[in-house]
Amino acid sequence: MFTMAMMLFQNMTKAQCKADECISKLGVGYTFLKTYQMEKIGDEMEHSYVFSKETNYMLVLCNKDGAAKNVEVSLFDSSRKLIASNYDKKNDKYYPAIAYNCKATGMYYLRFHFNTKSECCVSVLAFKR
Amino acid sequence: MNFPRFYKKKAIWINTFFFTLLLGAASCSNKSASNESLLAGAVDTTAAVSKISDQAIGDIIRSIPSPIEISMLIKESGGEYNAEMLNPTSNMANYNTSFKRALNLGIYGTDLGYINIYSKSKDALVYLEAIKSMADALSIGQFYDFATIRRLATNSNNVDSLLYITTSNFEKINEYLHKEKRSDQSVLLLTGGWIEAVYISCSVAEKTKNKELYEKIGEQKIVLDQLLLLLSNFSKDENIHQLNLQLMELHKLFSKIEITYTYKESSMKEVNGVLVIEDESESKVNITDAQVSEIMKQVTAIRNKIST
């Protein structure tokens, strides 16, 4: 009974963290590209993507309640040099969205660290020319 | 999907690949500036790929950029809509193997994206029918809500929703094929889509001589490296092996294109709660008219072989 209840809860949780709702938080004129999902507290993952110069990319982080404010995402270039992080150490602040005006085409890496009490996190990558 | 379980293993293989790539780049570079690199893209795919994990394959698949980005640039560069460039849906009768179906589903997917960006609803409906038929034949038709897509396609105000649904479907298909141990078909979908995007780009670039489009074509060497890595992993299949060989010929042309990258620290500011990162790095692509023509010739030969 407990297992069934847990499974139902997990399914509900997954259902509550939908990319569709995160899409609505994208800025005007952005076209959807990818979704990245995290479902367990403590999850860490890395994804790569070929970003193009003269293109604006936006990454929005969401949880079931809306904008995810405690998920850290760091952007690295092809040489693994850190470009930026949504976490502002000085002010202990997480930005729920980052916009990157890319000037150099290449492979980039997005490293996510999900360490909040939220049950899930979904992020959406989009672009605008 | 439990990423942490595979994270370290995946990272090792990805790092191995990029380390190989960097070694190749370093050995071909004549420049010694510490913050400038020449991405030569000399990839020995036969040596690098024999141990790619499933997780790494999935990650590389996700790293391939959407052909929609190229289609948007084509429209912005002044390229007029030209349905004659696209793969005719009448060719569909020739696609009677899963190899050809997967490749050409990718081709039709790129064609549909191009059509949607120009809001040509009549053509969109024709290509949607072709995609439905091909997707059903590959047992992935369940990911397409054709009634909704058809409704959206008939109204030019729905372009954003249409692009979202079609891109999102493709993402779901890739996840499904990966779970079903059919990643080879994902790779073929991506490869077909990429070949069509390069073919359309070259066709338009030869007419418009648009500099940005030229650069975009040159930048495809980065994507081709990824595709070759993926295809090599499935080269036990004779069809994929042959396709890989043809793309290796194309790779020889791309390897002559120089891409330089100069790193500079980015600047950041907050705008309406969003962290805006202004990139100060830059990349430059040196590509000539002759190189674009050679790529066009080779990519046309490959496309003809798989689409007719």
Interface residues (C-beta under 8 A of the other chain):
Chain A: A19 I23 G27 T31 F32 L33 K34 T35 Q37 M38 E39 K40 G42 D43 E44 M45 E46 H47 S48 Y49 V50 F51 S52 K53 E54 T55 M58 L75 D77 S78 S79 K81 I83 A84 N86 D88 Y95 P96 A97 I98 A99 Y100 N101 C102 K103 A104 T105 G106 M107 F127 R129
Chain B: M1 N2 F3 P4 Y7 A11 I14 F18 L22 S37 L39 D59 I60 R62 S63 I64 P65 S66 I68 E69 M72 L73 E76 D160 L163 Y164 T167 S168 E171 E212 E215 K216 E219 I222 V223 Q226 I259 Y261 T262 Y263 S266 M268 E270 V271 G273 V274 L275 V276 I277 E278 D279 E280 S281 E282 S283 V285
